[in-house]
Amino acid sequence: MKLVALLPVLLFACALFVVPAHAQTTVTDHTFDYLSATIAFATSALAAGWAISKAGSAGLAGSAEKPEIRTTAIIISALGEALAIYGIVVALLILGKVGSI
């Protein structure tokens, strides 16, 4: 519940850093493009952290009881890490679209 309340603050803070990074264009031209790239990356990074925390703790607890499931637990945690990579790719695609206009 605390993470949900913190999400708008994180998104706003990320937007403050992303928009001035491309100073060659005016802020009003691509504001929503930068904001959408920020939201894509921020939400995927938060989701990846949450997924890794849940899958990692469950995998560690499971491997304490049955050591043969350790590899499966690592693979499931790696799938959670892929969420952040997908978010970075989507954000770069959005920012690449902005640069080609």
Secondary structure by P-SEA (a helix, b strand, c coil): cccccaaaaaaaaaaaaaaaccccccccccaaaaaaaaaaaaaaaaaaaaaaaaaaaaaaaaaaacccaaaaaaaaaaaaaaaaaaaaaaaaaaaaaaaac
